[in-house]
Amino acid sequence: MKSGEKYSYKREAILQCIRQTNTHPSADWIYNQLKERIPDLSLGTVYRNLAQFKAKGQILSLGVVGGIERFDGRVDPHVHFCCDCCGAIVDLPTFDMPTELCRKVAEALEAEVSQCSLTFTGLCRKCASEHKKFV
């Protein structure tokens, strides 16, 4: 928390909830995880805090998957795989970010590349197996 910012146990709980899971949660998932422990928590509070965390670079938005925005508590550069069928998002820690590609893009555009996101999409093992049953 930055100096001058008033402490909020709800804000802290929301941030910890995101950082302590690797499920790449939605706002609804976070709300449902915390609602029993914080009965006066509202979904609006979750959304407002997620927007603040994104703006401050404390979390990442992975975009919309299956019509629902998903978040990541890991802000270091890393690679993801997203299942087109079930919406599962998985970190791929053994793959490096394409720093050479970022450099080439910066050179080609004569620009500064400040961020790169790499997400593979397809069918996870479970969904691919189910898909084969119906083909």
Accessible surface in RSA format (square Angstrom, percent):
REM  Atomic radii and reference values for relative SASA: ProtOr
REM  Chains: A
REM  Algorithm: Lee & Richards
REM  Probe-radius: 1.40
REM  Slices: 20
REM RES _ NUM      All-atoms   Total-Side   Main-Chain    Non-polar    All polar
REM                ABS   REL    ABS   REL    ABS   REL    ABS   REL    ABS   REL
RES MET A   1   121.69  63.0  44.83  29.7  76.85 183.0  47.99  40.8  73.69  97.6
RES LYS A   2   138.64  67.6 129.83  79.7   8.81  21.0  86.51  77.9  52.13  55.5
RES SER A   3   119.12 100.7  83.46 111.4  35.66  82.1  58.01 123.5  61.11  85.6
RES GLY A   4    90.60 111.7   0.00   N/A  90.60 111.7  46.77 128.3  43.83  98.2
RES GLU A   5    49.99  28.7  30.15  22.8  19.84  47.2  25.71  49.7  24.28  19.8
RES LYS A   6   179.12  87.4 164.78 101.1  14.34  34.1 117.30 105.6  61.82  65.8
RES TYR A   7   128.29  59.9 110.55  62.9  17.75  46.2  87.21  65.5  41.09  50.6
RES SER A   8    32.47  27.4  26.08  34.8   6.39  14.7  18.22  38.8  14.25  20.0
RES TYR A   9   117.12  54.7 114.38  65.1   2.75   7.1  96.66  72.6  20.47  25.2
RES LYS A  10    41.57  20.3  41.57  25.5   0.00   0.0  15.72  14.2  25.85  27.5
RES ARG A  11    47.21  19.8  47.21  24.1   0.00   0.0  11.17  15.3  36.04  21.8
RES GLU A  12    66.31  38.1  64.93  49.1   1.38   3.3  25.13  48.6  41.18  33.6
RES ALA A  13    12.80  11.8   6.41   9.9   6.40  14.6  12.29  17.3   0.51   1.4
RES ILE A  14     0.00   0.0   0.00   0.0   0.00   0.0   0.00   0.0   0.00   0.0
RES LEU A  15    13.06   7.3  13.06   9.3   0.00   0.0  13.06   9.2   0.00   0.0
RES GLN A  16    60.91  34.1  60.91  44.5   0.00   0.0  27.00  57.5  33.91  25.7
RES CYS A  17    16.30  12.3   7.66   8.5   8.64  20.3   7.75  19.6   8.56   9.2
RES ILE A  18     0.72   0.4   0.00   0.0   0.72   1.7   0.00   0.0   0.72   1.9
RES ARG A  19   113.53  47.7  84.60  43.1  28.93  68.9  29.28  40.0  84.25  51.1
RES GLN A  20   141.36  79.0 102.77  75.1  38.59  91.9  42.76  91.0  98.60  74.8
RES THR A  21    32.22  22.9  11.95  12.1  20.27  48.3  14.33  19.3  17.89  27.0
RES ASN A  22   116.40  80.3 103.01  99.5  13.39  32.2  28.91  69.6  87.49  84.6
RES THR A  23    63.47  45.1  52.98  53.7  10.49  25.0  59.40  79.8   4.06   6.1
RES HIS A  24     2.42   1.3   1.20   0.8   1.22   3.1   1.37   1.4   1.05   1.2
RES PRO A  25     4.63   3.4   0.89   0.8   3.74  13.6   4.63   3.8   0.00   0.0
RES SER A  26    13.94  11.8  12.75  17.0   1.19   2.8   4.19   8.9   9.76  13.7
RES ALA A  27     2.30   2.1   0.60   0.9   1.71   3.9   0.60   0.8   1.71   4.5
RES ASP A  28    65.09  45.6  64.19  63.9   0.90   2.1  20.21  47.6  44.88  44.8
RES TRP A  29    82.07  32.9  77.91  37.7   4.16   9.8  62.57  33.4  19.50  31.6
RES ILE A  30     0.00   0.0   0.00   0.0   0.00   0.0   0.00   0.0   0.00   0.0
RES TYR A  31    50.50  23.6  50.50  28.7   0.00   0.0  26.09  19.6  24.41  30.1
RES ASN A  32   100.28  69.2  80.46  77.8  19.82  47.7  22.32  53.7  77.96  75.4
RES GLN A  33    95.23  53.3  70.12  51.2  25.12  59.8   7.69  16.4  87.54  66.4
RES LEU A  34     4.22   2.3   4.22   3.0   0.00   0.0   4.22   3.0   0.00   0.0
RES LYS A  35    68.39  33.4  67.05  41.1   1.34   3.2  51.11  46.0  17.27  18.4
RES GLU A  36   166.03  95.3 141.58 107.1  24.44  58.2  62.05 120.0 103.98  84.9
RES ARG A  37   161.79  67.9 133.09  67.8  28.71  68.3  74.94 102.4  86.86  52.6
RES ILE A  38     7.98   4.5   6.85   5.1   1.13   2.7   7.98   5.7   0.00   0.0
RES PRO A  39    95.85  69.9  86.66  79.0   9.19  33.4  87.66  72.4   8.19  50.9
RES ASP A  40    93.01  65.2  69.57  69.2  23.45  55.4  48.63 114.4  44.38  44.3
RES LEU A  41     2.45   1.4   0.00   0.0   2.45   6.2   0.00   0.0   2.45   6.6
RES SER A  42    50.28  42.5  46.61  62.2   3.67   8.5  43.82  93.3   6.47   9.1
RES LEU A  43    62.24  34.7  58.30  41.7   3.94   9.9  58.30  40.9   3.94  10.6
RES GLY A  44    31.55  38.9   0.00   N/A  31.55  38.9  25.48  69.9   6.07  13.6
RES THR A  45    22.16  15.8  22.16  22.5   0.00   0.0  11.21  15.1  10.95  16.6
RES VAL A  46     0.00   0.0   0.00   0.0   0.00   0.0   0.00   0.0   0.00   0.0
RES TYR A  47   109.21  51.0 104.57  59.5   4.64  12.1  74.06  55.7  35.15  43.3
RES ARG A  48   145.68  61.2 139.75  71.2   5.94  14.1  70.88  96.9  74.80  45.3
RES ASN A  49    12.46   8.6  12.46  12.0   0.00   0.0   0.03   0.1  12.43  12.0
RES LEU A  50     2.50   1.4   2.50   1.8   0.00   0.0   2.50   1.8   0.00   0.0
RES ALA A  51    53.89  49.6  47.95  74.0   5.94  13.5  48.99  69.0   4.90  13.0
RES GLN A  52    76.51  42.8  72.45  52.9   4.06   9.7  27.75  59.1  48.75  37.0
RES PHE A  53     2.20   1.1   2.20   1.4   0.00   0.0   2.20   1.3   0.00   0.0
RES LYS A  54    76.95  37.5  60.36  37.0  16.58  39.5  29.73  26.8  47.21  50.3
RES ALA A  55    93.27  85.8  48.43  74.7  44.85 102.0  61.64  86.8  31.63  83.8
RES LYS A  56    75.40  36.8  40.62  24.9  34.78  82.8  44.28  39.9  31.11  33.1
RES GLY A  57    43.54  53.7   0.00   N/A  43.54  53.7  29.39  80.7  14.15  31.7
RES GLN A  58    42.17  23.6  38.35  28.0   3.82   9.1  16.95  36.1  25.22  19.1
RES ILE A  59     2.50   1.4   0.00   0.0   2.50   6.0   0.00   0.0   2.50   6.8
RES LEU A  60    43.66  24.3  41.91  30.0   1.75   4.4  43.66  30.7   0.00   0.0
RES SER A  61    46.75  39.5  19.56  26.1  27.19  62.6  14.99  31.9  31.76  44.5
RES LEU A  62    46.52  25.9  15.58  11.1  30.94  77.8  21.81  15.3  24.71  66.5
RES GLY A  63    30.04  37.0   0.00   N/A  30.04  37.0  29.37  80.6   0.67   1.5
RES VAL A  64   105.53  69.4  73.73  66.7  31.81  76.6  73.73  64.1  31.81  86.3
RES VAL A  65    25.35  16.7  18.42  16.7   6.94  16.7  21.48  18.7   3.87  10.5
RES GLY A  66    78.52  96.8   0.00   N/A  78.52  96.8  45.44 124.7  33.08  74.1
RES GLY A  67    68.28  84.2   0.00   N/A  68.28  84.2  31.30  85.9  36.98  82.8
RES ILE A  68    88.30  50.2  85.34  63.6   2.96   7.1  88.30  63.6   0.00   0.0
RES GLU A  69    53.82  30.9  46.41  35.1   7.40  17.6  17.08  33.0  36.74  30.0
RES ARG A  70    36.72  15.4  36.72  18.7   0.00   0.0   5.66   7.7  31.06  18.8
RES PHE A  71     3.16   1.6   3.16   2.0   0.00   0.0   3.16   1.9   0.00   0.0
RES ASP A  72     7.24   5.1   6.35   6.3   0.89   2.1   0.89   2.1   6.35   6.3
RES GLY A  73    13.89  17.1   0.00   N/A  13.89  17.1   2.87   7.9  11.02  24.7
RES ARG A  74    87.98  36.9  82.97  42.3   5.01  11.9  54.15  74.0  33.83  20.5
RES VAL A  75    72.90  48.0  53.04  48.0  19.87  47.9  53.04  46.1  19.87  53.9
RES ASP A  76    64.66  45.3  58.75  58.5   5.91  14.0  40.55  95.4  24.10  24.0
RES PRO A  77   105.05  76.6  81.00  73.8  24.05  87.4  89.88  74.2  15.17  94.3
RES HIS A  78    14.84   8.1   5.06   3.5   9.78  25.0   6.51   6.7   8.33   9.7
RES VAL A  79     0.00   0.0   0.00   0.0   0.00   0.0   0.00   0.0   0.00   0.0
RES HIS A  80     7.08   3.9   7.08   4.9   0.00   0.0   4.28   4.4   2.79   3.2
RES PHE A  81    44.76  22.4  44.76  27.7   0.00   0.0  44.76  27.1   0.00   0.0
RES CYS A  82    11.45   8.7  11.45  12.8   0.00   0.0   3.17   8.0   8.29   8.9
RES CYS A  83     0.88   0.7   0.00   0.0   0.88   2.1   0.00   0.0   0.88   0.9
RES ASP A  84   101.47  71.1  64.98  64.7  36.49  86.3  30.67  72.2  70.80  70.6
RES CYS A  85    90.01  68.1  54.73  61.0  35.28  82.9  10.48  26.6  79.52  85.7
RES CYS A  86    77.92  58.9  38.60  43.1  39.32  92.4  37.22  94.3  40.71  43.9
RES GLY A  87    11.88  14.6   0.00   N/A  11.88  14.6  11.15  30.6   0.73   1.6
RES ALA A  88    40.17  36.9  31.82  49.1   8.36  19.0  39.86  56.1   0.31   0.8
RES ILE A  89    12.16   6.9   3.55   2.6   8.61  20.8   3.55   2.6   8.61  23.4
RES VAL A  90    74.79  49.2  72.44  65.6   2.36   5.7  74.79  65.0   0.00   0.0
RES ASP A  91    27.03  18.9  18.05  18.0   8.98  21.2  10.65  25.1  16.37  16.3
RES LEU A  92    39.63  22.1  38.90  27.8   0.72   1.8  39.52  27.8   0.10   0.3
RES PRO A  93   101.59  74.0  72.05  65.7  29.54 107.4  75.53  62.4  26.06 162.0
RES THR A  94   122.55  87.2  88.70  89.9  33.86  80.7  81.03 108.8  41.53  62.8
RES PHE A  95   115.76  57.9 106.09  65.7   9.67  25.2 108.30  65.7   7.46  21.4
RES ASP A  96   131.37  92.0 109.55 109.0  21.82  51.6  31.86  75.0  99.51  99.2
RES MET A  97    27.00  14.0  16.19  10.7  10.81  25.7  16.19  13.8  10.81  14.3
RES PRO A  98    31.79  23.2  20.58  18.8  11.21  40.8  31.79  26.2   0.00   0.0
RES THR A  99   104.98  74.7  98.37  99.7   6.60  15.7  69.79  93.7  35.19  53.2
RES GLU A 100    87.77  50.4  85.00  64.3   2.77   6.6  55.22 106.8  32.55  26.6
RES LEU A 101   101.41  56.5  98.13  70.2   3.28   8.2  99.64  70.0   1.76   4.7
RES CYS A 102    27.50  20.8  25.01  27.9   2.48   5.8  16.17  41.0  11.33  12.2
RES ARG A 103   107.87  45.3 101.22  51.6   6.66  15.8  68.28  93.3  39.59  24.0
RES LYS A 104   113.31  55.3 109.29  67.1   4.01   9.6  55.78  50.2  57.53  61.3
RES VAL A 105    58.93  38.8  56.32  51.0   2.61   6.3  58.86  51.1   0.07   0.2
RES ALA A 106    22.05  20.3  20.11  31.0   1.94   4.4  20.49  28.9   1.55   4.1
RES GLU A 107   106.38  61.1  87.35  66.1  19.03  45.3  46.65  90.2  59.72  48.8
RES ALA A 108    85.15  78.3  45.76  70.6  39.39  89.6  57.87  81.5  27.28  72.3
RES LEU A 109   123.62  68.8  99.81  71.4  23.81  59.8 103.95  73.0  19.66  52.9
RES GLU A 110   165.26  94.9 127.86  96.7  37.40  89.1  50.77  98.2 114.49  93.5
RES ALA A 111    51.64  47.5  31.99  49.4  19.65  44.7  41.81  58.9   9.83  26.0
RES GLU A 112   171.00  98.2 141.91 107.4  29.08  69.2  57.13 110.5 113.87  93.0
RES VAL A 113    57.66  37.9  25.16  22.8  32.50  78.3  28.94  25.1  28.72  77.9
RES SER A 114   116.70  98.6  73.76  98.4  42.94  98.9  52.04 110.8  64.66  90.6
RES GLN A 115   132.03  73.8 104.66  76.5  27.37  65.2  42.08  89.6  89.95  68.2
RES CYS A 116    43.34  32.8  23.44  26.1  19.90  46.8  14.33  36.3  29.01  31.3
RES SER A 117    91.49  77.3  60.21  80.4  31.28  72.1  39.44  84.0  52.06  72.9
RES LEU A 118    55.53  30.9  53.93  38.6   1.59   4.0  54.53  38.3   1.00   2.7
RES THR A 119    64.40  45.8  38.72  39.3  25.68  61.2  27.88  37.4  36.52  55.2
RES PHE A 120    95.36  47.7  92.67  57.4   2.69   7.0  95.36  57.8   0.00   0.0
RES THR A 121    89.83  63.9  61.32  62.2  28.51  68.0  31.17  41.9  58.66  88.7
RES GLY A 122    21.46  26.5   0.00   N/A  21.46  26.5  21.46  58.9   0.00   0.0
RES LEU A 123    73.82  41.1  50.72  36.3  23.09  58.1  50.72  35.6  23.09  62.1
RES CYS A 124    27.95  21.1  23.51  26.2   4.43  10.4  20.73  52.5   7.22   7.8
RES ARG A 125   217.85  91.5 201.97 103.0  15.87  37.8  86.51 118.2 131.34  79.6
RES LYS A 126   154.69  75.5 146.39  89.8   8.30  19.8  96.08  86.5  58.61  62.4
RES CYS A 127    12.75   9.6   9.48  10.6   3.28   7.7   1.30   3.3  11.45  12.3
RES ALA A 128    26.38  24.3  26.13  40.3   0.25   0.6  26.13  36.8   0.25   0.7
RES SER A 129    55.51  46.9  48.71  65.0   6.80  15.7  25.34  54.0  30.18  42.3
RES GLU A 130    70.12  40.3  70.12  53.0   0.00   0.0  28.06  54.3  42.06  34.3
RES HIS A 131   100.82  55.1  95.45  66.3   5.37  13.7  61.45  63.3  39.37  45.8
RES LYS A 132   152.94  74.6 137.58  84.4  15.36  36.6  82.82  74.5  70.11  74.7
RES LYS A 133   143.07  69.8 105.55  64.8  37.52  89.3  75.19  67.7  67.89  72.3
RES PHE A 134   168.47  84.3 132.29  81.9  36.18  94.1 138.51  84.0  29.96  85.7
RES VAL A 135   137.57  90.5  78.77  71.3  58.80 141.7 103.19  89.7  34.38  93.2
END  Absolute sums over single chains surface
CHAIN  1 A     9120.7       7081.6       2039.1       5209.0       3911.7
END  Absolute sums over all chains
TOTAL          9120.7       7081.6       2039.1       5209.0       3911.7
